[in-house]
């Protein structure tokens, strides 16, 4: 019987691991199918406090991993496949066995939706990203494009006007799905140029492996053309990694875990931290803060349980 099991090793999960390990709770941390989370696909992080010159995303994750191990966290490469409550504790099915714990911190994150084009995994972090806030500042005075038509795409496009020379907003329909206020804000900006009824069919990289253009196709005429851009921001949504918990823990209609009184869920002793419960901010620093809060609340829960 573990004291605490942490599902996920992004900023939220690793921060929770550091705090629970320092509290002598000897957490078991499950790495999941995407160890390190979305930061492992980011080449440079410039907005995480304490690194004035920035830090490589995978290096930041590695540092946090080592820090948690230093204090006694145990790590296991395993994906949570199922979850159930049983007699005042919880069981998680990992691989082909069940592990049990008095408390659980779910920090399994959310995965960005991608187009599924050739070379997509290789180009992530090399001119292909899903986070304008994270990477927009690297593309000053150059043309970029945003793919999508919802609020996220409109917000990303407006944000990118601070840096890029032009922002092409590519959408497969002839109107945005975004709310009117966000759509109006994006379409009225002089730097944003919508490209309607169009999809991206290919990423084009230069000799260094960095994106230099995309091939686009009009869905009505089927005509293809080349659009010169230095970065592609895919903004077609995220999917929270909550499949094993569906029907067992309260979620919103999009599958994000619902937090009550801090990071608590509707189940006593089960806490949610980071992108798995955050459809709004989705930042490394906010995830780390929630990981800290979840760890402190888990420690308090276990202490009260003992007494």
N, C-alpha and C positions, 0 to 999 in steps of 0.2 A: 504494500500500500504506500503510494507516494504521498507526500504532503501537498505538492503542487505540480501539475503538469502544464507546460506551456506549449501551445500549438502554434508554431511559426517562428521564423528567425529573421524577420525584417527588423526595422528600428524599434517597433513596439515590443516584439517578442524578446529581443536581445536586451532591451532596457529592463523589461520585467525580469529577465533571467539574472541580470546584474543585481537588482534590488532584492529579489527573493534569495539569491545565493548569499549575499552579504547578511541577510537575516537568518542564515543557517537553516534554511528550509530545503536545501539540496534539491533544487528543481530538476525535473526531467524535461528537457527541451526537445521537441519533435521538429526536425528540420523541414519536413514537407517536401512537395514535389518541386518547389522553386526555392531552394535554400538561399537566404539572404534577401528575398523579395525583389521588388522593382529596382532597388538601388544597384543591384548587381549588373543592370543593363545601362547604368549611367556612368559615363566616362569621367565626369567632373562634377562635384557638388560644391557650390560656392555660397550657399545660403544656410549651411548648418553652422550654428554658433561655435566659435573657438578655432576656426580654420580660416584666417584672413586671406590665405593664398589658395583656398579651396582644397579639396581632398578627393581622390579617386573614389567613386562609389563603392566598388568592391573592397577597397582598402579600409574604408570607414566601417563596413560590415565586419571585415576580418578583425579589426581592432576591438569592436564591441564583443565579438565572439570570444576572443582571447581574454578580454576583461571578465566576461561571465565565467569562463572556465577557471580563471585564476581564483575566483571566490568559491568554486565548488559546484558550478552547474554541470549537469551531465547532458550530453548531446547524443541524439540517435537519429540516423537517417531513416525516417519512416513517415508515411503519410497517414493521416487520420481517415479511416474509411467509414467508421460508424461511431455512434455516441449514445450512451444511455445512462439514466439515473438509477441507482440501486441502493436502497437501505441507507440513505444518508451520505453516500459517496457516489463517485462517477466512474464509469468505465468507458475507455476509448479503444476501439479496435484499430490496431496498427499492424500492417502487413497481415499475418495470419494468426495474431494473438490479441488478447485483451489485456490492457494495462489499467490499473485502478488508482484513483487519487481522491484525496479529501477535497481538493479544490482544483479548478481548471481556469487557466487564462487563455482565451482564444484570441490569437493575434495572427491569424492565417492570411490576412491582407485581402487585396482585391487585384485581379489580373486585368490589365488593359485589353480591350478588344482590338485585334489587328486585322489587316486585310487578307492575310494569308498568301501574299505574293512571294515569288521566288527571291531568295537572298534576304528575306525580311529579318530572320534572327541575326545574321551577320552584320546587317546595317544598323541595328539598334545601337544608339550611342555614337553613330558615325553619320549624323545627318538625318536620322530617323528616330523619333521620340514620341511619347504620348503625354509629355508634361511641359507646357510652355513656361510655367513658373520656374521649373527646374533648369531649363535649357535655353530659354529665349535670349538671355543676355549674351550668349556665345555667338549670336548671329546678328551683329550690328551692321546696319547699312548694306545689307544684302537681301535679295528676294527670298521669301519663304512661302510655304503653302500650308493651309489647314484643311484637313479632310473631315467633313461632317456637316450636320445641319441643325443640331440641337443647341441648347443653351451652352453646353460646354464648348462646342466649336465656336460659337459667337464670342464667348468670353475669352477664349484663347486667342482668337483673331484680334480682338481689341487690345488685349494685353501685349501682343507681339508688335503692335504699331509703335510701341515705345522704342523698339530696337531696329526692326527690319525696315528696309527701304520700301518694300511692297509686301503685302500679305494677300495671296490668292486664296480665296475661300471656295473650295471645290465641294459641290454637293450634287448628288445624283438626281435630285428633283429640281423643280423650277421655283420653289419657295423654301424658306427655312422652317424647320419644325420648332425653332426656338420661340420663347415667349416674345410677344410683340415688342416689349421694351428692349430686350436684348437684341432682337433682330434689327430694330430701327437703329440702335446704337452702332451695330456692326456695319450695316449697309450705308449709313450716312457718313462713315469715316472716309476721308479722301485717300487713305493708304490702302484700304481694303477693296479688293477687286473680286467680286463674285464670279464664279464660272459655273453656270447652271447646267443641269441635265448631263453631268459629266462624272466619270469614274476614273480612278488611277489604275492603270493596267500593268505598269512596270516601273520599278525604281532604276534609275540610271546612275551608276557610280563612276568616279574618275579613277585614275591609275592608283591613287592612294587608298581607294576603298571608301571614299567619302561621297555622299550624294551630290550630284551636280545638276540633275534634272529628273523629271518624271515624264512618263508617257501617259497621256490622257486620252480618253475616248468619249465622244458624245454618244449618249445612250440612244438618241433618236436617229441620228444620221450614220452612226457607227464609224465616223471619221476619227482617225487618231492623229495626234500631234505631240510635239515635244514642248515641255514647259520648263524653262531654266529656273531652278530654285536651289538654294544651298541647304535647306532643311525642310523636312516633311513632318508636320505635327498631326498625328492621327488622333482624332477626337470623336470617336464613334462609341464611346462609353467604356465602363468598367463592369466587371462581374465579381462581386464579393465571393470569396472562397468559403462558402458556408454549406455546401451540399450535405456533409455528414450530420448537420445540426437542424436541417429542415424538419418542421413539424414537432421539434423537441424544445427549441428555444425561440422566443418571440423575435420576429423579423419584420421589417417594413416590406411593402409590396415588391421592392427590387431585390430583396434578399439580404439587406444589411441588418446585422444584429442591432436590436434596440437596447440602448443603455438607460438605466434607471439609477438616479442618485450616484452620479459619477460614472464608473465603468461597470456597475453591476448589471446583470441581466435579470430576467424574471426567475432564474433558478439561484437559490442561495448557494454561494460558494463558486459560482461560475461568473467570470468576468470577461469583458470584451474590450480590446484595445487596438487602436490604429485603424487602418483602412477598411478592415472588416466591419467596422461600425461607423465609418466616417465617409459619407458620400459627398461632403462639402470641401474640406480643406486638402486632404490627401497629400500632406507634406511629411517629410522625414522628421522634422522637429516636433510637429504635433503628435505624430505616432509615438515618438520617444516619450513625450510628456504623458500620453495615455498609458504607455507601458509602465512608467513609474507609478502612476496612480493605481493601476490595476494590481501591481505588486504590493503596494502599501495596503490596499483594501483586502487583498487575499491574506496578507499577514495578520491584519486585524481580525478578519473572519476566523482564521485558524486559532488565534489567541483566545477569542471569545468562546470558540467551540470547546477548547480545552477546559475552560473554567465553567 
